[in-house]
Amino acid sequence: MDTDRLMGKTNAAQDELTDVLRNARRVFVFTGAGASKESGLPTFRDDDGIWKQYDPMTLATMEGFQSDPVMVWNVYRARQRQLLTAHPNPGHLTLARMEQYYPEFLLATQNVDDLHERAGSKKLVKIHGDAWQMRCLECSDVTDVRDRDLPDEFAADTLPKCDKCGGLCRPNIVWFGEYVPHDAMLQAMTASATCDLMLIVGTSGEVSGGYGFTECALANDASVVEINPASGALTRHAQFWIPEASGVALPRIWRQATGEDVS
């Protein structure tokens, strides 16, 4: 393997990557927690990540929620307060600009934050849910918690209840052992299977092997570009791997390809 070429260190590789970005027409982007890390949101698996503080089987399973809904809700409520102080970084802004540039574009994110939306992304599907939503365990009604006057910290008698049926609500997050939303996954699979460029941004691809998105893209002879400081499960599929934070790498390669400065 030509590691220098894979990492874009040669002039020829840089020129080839620029051509790929300029000539693409159907673009699929797959982002993970690393895309939001520069905005101050801890990832899950890093040394300072959430799974170092909490057992995922307690925090991110239905069984854990049923055992201690107050603890689980309070962790997610703390995450929501983090989101209020976080802002989209240059990587988010660059992806939003790409959406306007390419004729066909879809961004599928594993992130449950709202930073892509706040950066301006609209052609977006969230395959792991939304941290700002809650879902009723009885009738499945979904509500945006920003429309509710919820306490900063819950107790047993203040847990969020459904406006329609009065049932207990849970965070509208895809937990371990649960299926991802069908419509979102269908859109992502279709986009990955028809794209001519796939960008992997800030994800190790360890969750469900990246859902087969890269294999779908490669089957369509798409170029695959990974932007992630560390190699992961999907790096072997990439023609280009840029081992940098997305907030640094994405604006740079976009400027090289189009001459645009995204700020």
C-alpha positions as CSV (number, residue, x, y, z in Angstrom):
1,M,0.0,0.0,0.0
2,D,1.3,3.5,-1.0
3,T,0.7,5.1,2.4
4,D,1.9,8.6,1.3
5,R,-0.6,8.5,-1.6
6,L,-3.4,7.3,0.6
7,M,-2.8,10.1,3.0
8,G,-2.6,12.6,0.2
9,K,1.1,13.5,0.9
10,T,2.2,13.4,-2.7
11,N,1.5,16.2,-5.2
12,A,-0.1,13.7,-7.6
13,A,-2.5,12.5,-4.9
14,Q,-3.4,16.1,-3.9
15,D,-4.1,16.9,-7.6
16,E,-6.2,13.7,-8.0
17,L,-8.2,14.5,-4.8
18,T,-8.8,18.0,-6.1
19,D,-10.1,16.6,-9.4
20,V,-12.4,14.2,-7.6
21,L,-14.0,17.0,-5.6
22,R,-14.3,19.3,-8.6
23,N,-15.9,16.6,-10.9
24,A,-18.2,14.9,-8.5
25,R,-21.9,15.3,-9.1
26,R,-23.6,12.8,-6.8
27,V,-22.1,13.0,-3.3
28,F,-22.9,11.0,-0.2
29,V,-21.4,12.0,3.2
30,F,-21.3,9.8,6.3
31,T,-20.4,11.6,9.5
32,G,-19.8,10.5,13.1
33,A,-18.9,11.9,16.5
34,G,-15.5,13.1,15.4
35,A,-17.2,15.7,13.2
36,S,-18.6,17.4,16.4
37,K,-15.6,16.9,18.7
38,E,-14.0,20.2,17.6
39,S,-17.3,21.9,18.7
40,G,-16.6,20.7,22.2
41,L,-18.8,17.6,22.3
42,P,-17.0,14.5,23.6
43,T,-17.1,11.4,21.4
44,F,-18.2,8.0,22.8
45,R,-15.0,5.9,22.5
46,D,-12.2,8.4,23.1
47,D,-10.3,8.6,26.4
48,D,-12.6,11.5,27.4
49,G,-15.7,9.9,25.8
50,I,-19.1,9.1,27.3
51,W,-18.4,5.3,27.5
52,K,-15.5,6.0,29.8
53,Q,-18.0,7.6,32.3
54,Y,-21.0,5.4,31.8
55,D,-21.7,1.8,31.0
56,P,-23.4,1.7,27.5
57,M,-25.5,-1.2,28.6
58,T,-27.0,1.0,31.4
59,L,-27.2,4.3,29.5
60,A,-28.0,3.1,26.0
61,T,-30.3,0.2,26.2
62,M,-34.0,-0.2,26.8
63,E,-33.3,-2.5,29.7
64,G,-31.1,0.2,31.3
65,F,-33.8,2.8,30.8
66,Q,-36.5,0.7,32.4
67,S,-34.2,0.0,35.3
68,D,-33.3,3.6,36.0
69,P,-35.1,6.1,33.8
70,V,-34.2,9.1,36.1
71,M,-30.5,8.4,35.7
72,V,-30.7,7.9,31.9
73,W,-32.8,11.0,31.4
74,N,-30.5,13.1,33.5
75,V,-27.5,12.1,31.4
76,Y,-29.3,13.0,28.2
77,R,-30.5,16.3,29.8
78,A,-26.9,17.1,30.6
79,R,-26.0,16.4,27.0
80,Q,-28.7,18.8,25.8
81,R,-27.2,21.5,28.0
82,Q,-23.8,20.8,26.3
83,L,-25.5,21.3,22.9
84,L,-26.7,24.8,23.9
85,T,-23.1,25.9,24.3
86,A,-21.7,24.2,21.2
87,H,-21.4,25.8,17.8
88,P,-20.9,24.4,14.3
89,N,-17.3,24.2,13.4
90,P,-15.7,24.8,9.9
91,G,-16.2,21.2,9.0
92,H,-20.0,21.5,9.5
93,L,-20.0,24.7,7.5
94,T,-18.1,23.2,4.6
95,L,-20.5,20.2,4.4
96,A,-23.4,22.7,4.3
97,R,-21.7,24.5,1.4
98,M,-21.1,21.3,-0.4
99,E,-24.8,20.6,-0.3
100,Q,-25.4,23.8,-2.3
101,Y,-22.6,23.0,-4.8
102,Y,-23.4,19.4,-5.9
103,P,-26.5,18.6,-8.0
104,E,-27.2,15.5,-5.8
105,F,-26.2,15.4,-2.2
106,L,-27.1,13.6,1.0
107,L,-25.5,13.7,4.4
108,A,-26.2,10.7,6.7
109,T,-25.1,11.3,10.3
110,Q,-24.7,9.1,13.3
111,N,-24.7,12.2,15.4
112,V,-27.7,13.0,17.5
113,D,-26.7,16.7,18.0
114,D,-28.1,19.5,15.8
115,L,-24.8,21.1,14.6
116,H,-25.2,20.0,11.0
117,E,-28.7,21.6,10.9
118,R,-27.4,24.8,12.6
119,A,-24.6,25.0,10.0
120,G,-27.2,25.0,7.2
121,S,-27.5,21.4,6.2
122,K,-30.9,20.5,4.9
123,K,-30.4,17.3,2.8
124,L,-29.8,15.3,5.9
125,V,-30.9,12.1,7.6
126,K,-30.2,11.1,11.2
127,I,-29.8,7.4,11.5
128,H,-29.2,7.3,15.3
129,G,-32.0,9.6,16.3
130,D,-32.1,13.2,17.7
131,A,-31.0,14.3,21.2
132,W,-33.6,17.1,21.1
133,Q,-36.5,14.6,20.7
134,M,-38.4,12.3,23.1
135,R,-40.7,9.4,22.1
136,C,-43.7,8.0,24.0
137,L,-43.3,4.4,25.1
138,E,-47.1,3.9,24.8
139,C,-48.2,5.6,21.6
140,S,-44.8,6.4,19.9
141,D,-45.6,10.1,19.5
142,V,-42.4,12.1,19.0
143,T,-42.0,15.6,20.5
144,D,-39.2,18.1,20.3
145,V,-38.2,18.8,23.9
146,R,-37.4,22.4,23.1
147,D,-41.1,22.9,22.9
148,R,-41.5,21.7,26.5
149,D,-40.7,23.4,29.8
150,L,-38.6,20.6,31.2
151,P,-36.4,20.8,34.4
152,D,-32.7,20.8,34.1
153,E,-32.7,17.7,36.3
154,F,-35.4,15.1,36.6
155,A,-36.8,13.2,39.6
156,A,-39.2,10.2,39.5
157,D,-42.2,12.5,39.6
158,T,-41.0,14.9,36.9
159,L,-40.0,12.5,34.1
160,P,-41.3,13.7,30.8
161,K,-44.8,12.4,29.8
162,C,-46.6,12.3,26.5
163,D,-49.0,15.1,25.8
164,K,-51.3,12.8,23.9
165,C,-51.6,9.8,26.1
166,G,-49.8,10.6,29.3
167,G,-47.3,7.7,28.8
168,L,-43.6,7.8,29.9
169,C,-41.3,9.2,27.2
170,R,-37.8,8.1,26.4
171,P,-35.0,9.9,24.5
172,N,-35.6,9.4,20.8
173,I,-32.2,7.8,20.3
174,V,-31.3,4.5,18.7
175,W,-30.0,2.4,21.5
176,F,-28.0,-0.8,21.4
177,G,-30.1,-3.7,20.1
178,E,-32.6,-1.4,18.3
179,Y,-33.2,-0.9,14.6
180,V,-32.2,2.4,12.9
181,P,-35.1,4.4,11.3
182,H,-36.2,2.7,8.1
183,D,-36.8,5.7,6.0
184,A,-33.5,7.3,7.0
185,M,-31.6,4.1,6.3
186,L,-33.3,3.6,2.9
187,Q,-32.3,7.1,1.8
188,A,-28.8,6.6,3.0
189,M,-28.4,3.2,1.3
190,T,-29.9,4.6,-2.0
191,A,-27.5,7.6,-1.9
192,S,-24.5,5.5,-1.2
193,A,-25.3,3.1,-4.0
194,T,-25.7,5.9,-6.6
195,C,-23.0,8.4,-5.6
196,D,-19.8,9.1,-7.4
197,L,-18.1,10.4,-4.3
198,M,-18.4,9.3,-0.7
199,L,-16.9,11.3,2.2
200,I,-16.4,9.5,5.5
201,V,-16.0,12.2,8.2
202,G,-15.2,11.7,11.8
203,T,-16.4,8.1,12.2
204,S,-14.5,4.9,13.0
205,G,-17.1,2.9,11.2
206,E,-17.1,0.4,14.0
207,V,-20.9,0.6,14.5
208,S,-22.5,-2.1,12.3
209,G,-19.4,-2.0,10.0
210,G,-20.5,1.4,8.7
211,Y,-23.8,-0.1,7.6
212,G,-22.3,-1.2,4.3
213,F,-22.3,2.3,2.9
214,T,-18.7,2.2,1.6
215,E,-19.3,-1.2,-0.1
216,C,-22.3,0.3,-1.9
217,A,-20.3,3.3,-3.0
218,L,-17.5,1.2,-4.3
219,A,-19.8,-1.1,-6.2
220,N,-20.9,2.0,-8.1
221,D,-17.2,2.9,-8.8
222,A,-17.4,5.9,-6.5
223,S,-14.3,7.6,-5.1
224,V,-14.1,7.2,-1.3
225,V,-12.4,9.8,0.8
226,E,-12.0,9.4,4.6
227,I,-11.3,12.4,6.9
228,N,-10.5,11.1,10.4
229,P,-7.4,11.6,12.7
230,A,-7.1,7.9,13.3
231,S,-7.6,5.0,10.9
232,G,-10.7,2.8,11.5
233,A,-12.7,0.0,10.1
234,L,-13.5,1.9,6.8
235,T,-10.0,3.2,6.0
236,R,-9.2,0.1,3.9
237,H,-12.0,1.1,1.5
238,A,-10.7,4.7,1.0
239,Q,-8.7,5.9,-2.0
240,F,-7.7,8.9,0.1
241,W,-7.4,9.1,3.9
242,I,-6.7,12.5,5.4
243,P,-5.6,11.9,9.1
244,E,-6.8,15.3,10.4
245,A,-9.7,16.7,12.2
246,S,-12.5,17.5,9.8
247,G,-12.7,21.2,10.8
248,V,-9.2,21.6,9.5
249,A,-9.1,19.3,6.5
250,L,-12.5,19.9,5.0
251,P,-12.2,23.7,4.5
252,R,-8.7,23.2,3.1
253,I,-9.5,20.6,0.5
254,W,-12.6,22.6,-0.4
255,R,-10.6,25.7,-0.9
256,Q,-8.1,23.8,-3.1
257,A,-10.9,22.4,-5.2
258,T,-13.1,25.4,-5.6
259,G,-11.2,28.5,-4.4
260,E,-14.0,29.1,-1.8
261,D,-13.3,30.0,1.8
262,V,-15.9,28.7,4.1
263,S,-16.3,30.6,7.4
